Amino acid sequence: MNQLPKLMIVGHTYMIAVNREKALHLAKYFQVRVCTCVSTGWKALGREIIDVNPPEHEAAYELRRLDRFPHKTDITKFVMLGLKDELMDFQPDIVLVENEPWSFLRWQVRWQTWKFTPRTQFVEFTWENIKRVGRKGKVLDWIYKAAAYSGEKIICGNRQALELCLEAGYNKHSSTIQAQLGIDFEKHPPSTETERIAWRNALGWSDSSIVIGFCGRLVPEKGLFELLEAVKLLRNERKNLCLALLGEGILYNELLSNDPNGEWLKILPAVKHEDVPLFLNKLDIFVLPSKPKIHSSGGVWEEQFGHVLIEAMACRVLTIGSNSGAIPRVLDDPEVTFKHSDTNSLLKNLTYWLRDQEIRSNKAINQRDICNKKWSHEEIARKYSLFLNS
């Protein structure tokens, strides 16, 4: 009987067990070893990462937790200690490193596979979807070209990332667009009406409250002020409309000052990653109102996927988002997309969906069905296996 090919996955993302569901499903197609960082000092959704590998994971793939140097949490500026030994011991047929083309880790894996396991096929994953300008942009242009010259296959998390890579010289026939992570629909169940009412009552809201929600970092580029303003305007005619935000960030106090008594606005503390669906499935509408970040210091960012979108859709909650970055491709539906940074556009979209509960529910059911076909762990793993083995 032929053995499955060996796949080594390298990346900080896999410190969290829920993200290693990807490895669990890839284990149907490969012998898998996951090399990730020890989680000391890292946070996810504002909480310190404390991770345990579930028994079904233990049986499916090998997990290696490696220290990093230097001991920082800037995801592009560290290497993994002991990675060379893992490569030489495992002798992978394929190595998949998940970080940006300029990251230390990407170049560490590229160099060490060349030197110590030269028969290994090198594959990389990138999210980066913005072409930077100025001096930093010029330096990154050269790094991208060097990465393209030294690369083999690349998986891009969004179309803009693919365009950047092709412009730098990556081979379009060895490139693809695919999500980094899928979703487990059994762990994202829709809530019952009883559960929804009990949750609202626990927050001090009435049974009939209609709740709009957001989950993520409380920072300006997430478009939270536009969302807040839209909800305020809608409340002029809909007094039962409420806004629930889950997360932490620099805007916490400023946002909370709009309703310190929590009559219609609640900012809930961050929870463990696996508990996020218990928040999402209580909402009537989930909104991701992200907008591009362009800072005077040169810092830039635009939504690279928005994984919480597919989590909300999996919970059978109507999910809408701005037209920033990769959000429109993930939603793939102009009816649930609005113009970023534009309160009036968001207001118009929310008004449409709030007018009729049946229309809202039917759209949510449709979104969940499409999401299941496109973003399940099984489907993501199948597409990865086809690309990696091609």
ChimeraX attribute file (.defattr): number of C-alpha atoms within 10 A of each C-alpha:
attribute: neighborCount
match mode: 1-to-1
recipient: residues
	/A:1	3
	/A:2	4
	/A:3	7
	/A:4	13
	/A:5	13
	/A:6	18
	/A:7	26
	/A:8	26
	/A:9	20
	/A:10	24
	/A:11	19
	/A:12	23
	/A:13	17
	/A:14	23
	/A:15	26
	/A:16	19
	/A:17	19
	/A:18	19
	/A:19	17
	/A:20	19
	/A:21	20
	/A:22	22
	/A:23	27
	/A:24	21
	/A:25	21
	/A:26	23
	/A:27	22
	/A:28	16
	/A:29	17
	/A:30	21
	/A:31	20
	/A:32	26
	/A:33	23
	/A:34	21
	/A:35	24
	/A:36	22
	/A:37	20
	/A:38	19
	/A:39	20
	/A:40	14
	/A:41	10
	/A:42	17
	/A:43	12
	/A:44	16
	/A:45	19
	/A:46	16
	/A:47	15
	/A:48	13
	/A:49	18
	/A:50	15
	/A:51	12
	/A:52	10
	/A:53	13
	/A:54	10
	/A:55	8
	/A:56	9
	/A:57	18
	/A:58	11
	/A:59	10
	/A:60	18
	/A:61	21
	/A:62	15
	/A:63	20
	/A:64	16
	/A:65	18
	/A:66	18
	/A:67	18
	/A:68	21
	/A:69	12
	/A:70	12
	/A:71	13
	/A:72	13
	/A:73	16
	/A:74	10
	/A:75	15
	/A:76	16
	/A:77	15
	/A:78	19
	/A:79	22
	/A:80	24
	/A:81	15
	/A:82	14
	/A:83	21
	/A:84	17
	/A:85	12
	/A:86	17
	/A:87	20
	/A:88	13
	/A:89	10
	/A:90	15
	/A:91	19
	/A:92	24
	/A:93	19
	/A:94	21
	/A:95	26
	/A:96	23
	/A:97	24
	/A:98	24
	/A:99	22
	/A:100	20
	/A:101	25
	/A:102	18
	/A:103	17
	/A:104	17
	/A:105	24
	/A:106	25
	/A:107	18
	/A:108	17
	/A:109	23
	/A:110	22
	/A:111	15
	/A:112	16
	/A:113	22
	/A:114	15
	/A:115	11
	/A:116	14
	/A:117	19
	/A:118	14
	/A:119	13
	/A:120	18
	/A:121	20
	/A:122	23
	/A:123	22
	/A:124	24
	/A:125	25
	/A:126	22
	/A:127	23
	/A:128	21
	/A:129	24
	/A:130	17
	/A:131	14
	/A:132	16
	/A:133	13
	/A:134	8
	/A:135	10
	/A:136	11
	/A:137	13
	/A:138	13
	/A:139	13
	/A:140	16
	/A:141	19
	/A:142	13
	/A:143	16
	/A:144	22
	/A:145	18
	/A:146	16
	/A:147	22
	/A:148	20
	/A:149	13
	/A:150	15
	/A:151	19
	/A:152	16
	/A:153	21
	/A:154	28
	/A:155	25
	/A:156	25
	/A:157	22
	/A:158	25
	/A:159	18
	/A:160	18
	/A:161	22
	/A:162	23
	/A:163	16
	/A:164	18
	/A:165	25
	/A:166	15
	/A:167	15
	/A:168	18
	/A:169	15
	/A:170	24
	/A:171	16
	/A:172	14
	/A:173	8
	/A:174	15
	/A:175	20
	/A:176	18
	/A:177	16
	/A:178	18
	/A:179	20
	/A:180	21
	/A:181	19
	/A:182	25
	/A:183	24
	/A:184	17
	/A:185	19
	/A:186	9
	/A:187	14
	/A:188	22
	/A:189	15
	/A:190	23
	/A:191	19
	/A:192	11
	/A:193	11
	/A:194	9
	/A:195	14
	/A:196	19
	/A:197	18
	/A:198	16
	/A:199	18
	/A:200	19
	/A:201	14
	/A:202	9
	/A:203	16
	/A:204	13
	/A:205	21
	/A:206	14
	/A:207	15
	/A:208	12
	/A:209	20
	/A:210	19
	/A:211	19
	/A:212	23
	/A:213	25
	/A:214	26
	/A:215	24
	/A:216	18
	/A:217	20
	/A:218	21
	/A:219	16
	/A:220	16
	/A:221	19
	/A:222	24
	/A:223	22
	/A:224	23
	/A:225	18
	/A:226	22
	/A:227	24
	/A:228	15
	/A:229	15
	/A:230	20
	/A:231	23
	/A:232	20
	/A:233	13
	/A:234	18
	/A:235	14
	/A:236	9
	/A:237	9
	/A:238	14
	/A:239	12
	/A:240	16
	/A:241	20
	/A:242	24
	/A:243	23
	/A:244	21
	/A:245	22
	/A:246	20
	/A:247	21
	/A:248	19
	/A:249	13
	/A:250	11
	/A:251	14
	/A:252	15
	/A:253	12
	/A:254	10
	/A:255	18
	/A:256	14
	/A:257	11
	/A:258	13
	/A:259	12
	/A:260	13
	/A:261	10
	/A:262	17
	/A:263	13
	/A:264	22
	/A:265	26
	/A:266	20
	/A:267	21
	/A:268	14
	/A:269	12
	/A:270	19
	/A:271	16
	/A:272	13
	/A:273	15
	/A:274	13
	/A:275	12
	/A:276	18
	/A:277	19
	/A:278	18
	/A:279	21
	/A:280	30
	/A:281	25
	/A:282	26
	/A:283	28
	/A:284	23
	/A:285	26
	/A:286	25
	/A:287	24
	/A:288	26
	/A:289	28
	/A:290	26
	/A:291	23
	/A:292	19
	/A:293	16
	/A:294	12
	/A:295	9
	/A:296	7
	/A:297	6
	/A:298	13
	/A:299	10
	/A:300	16
	/A:301	16
	/A:302	19
	/A:303	25
	/A:304	22
	/A:305	22
	/A:306	17
	/A:307	17
	/A:308	19
	/A:309	24
	/A:310	26
	/A:311	25
	/A:312	32
	/A:313	30
	/A:314	32
	/A:315	27
	/A:316	29
	/A:317	26
	/A:318	28
	/A:319	29
	/A:320	27
	/A:321	26
	/A:322	27
	/A:323	23
	/A:324	22
	/A:325	23
	/A:326	22
	/A:327	24
	/A:328	18
	/A:329	14
	/A:330	20
	/A:331	24
	/A:332	13
	/A:333	12
	/A:334	13
	/A:335	13
	/A:336	21
	/A:337	23
	/A:338	23
	/A:339	17
	/A:340	22
	/A:341	22
	/A:342	16
	/A:343	21
	/A:344	16
	/A:345	17
	/A:346	25
	/A:347	19
	/A:348	13
	/A:349	18
	/A:350	21
	/A:351	14
	/A:352	13
	/A:353	20
	/A:354	17
	/A:355	10
	/A:356	10
	/A:357	11
	/A:358	11
	/A:359	13
	/A:360	18
	/A:361	17
	/A:362	12
	/A:363	20
	/A:364	21
	/A:365	17
	/A:366	14
	/A:367	23
	/A:368	23
	/A:369	14
	/A:370	15
	/A:371	23
	/A:372	20
	/A:373	12
	/A:374	17
	/A:375	23
	/A:376	19
	/A:377	21
	/A:378	21
	/A:379	16
	/A:380	21
	/A:381	24
	/A:382	15
	/A:383	14
	/A:384	20
	/A:385	16
	/A:386	10
	/A:387	16
	/A:388	18
	/A:389	12
	/A:390	7
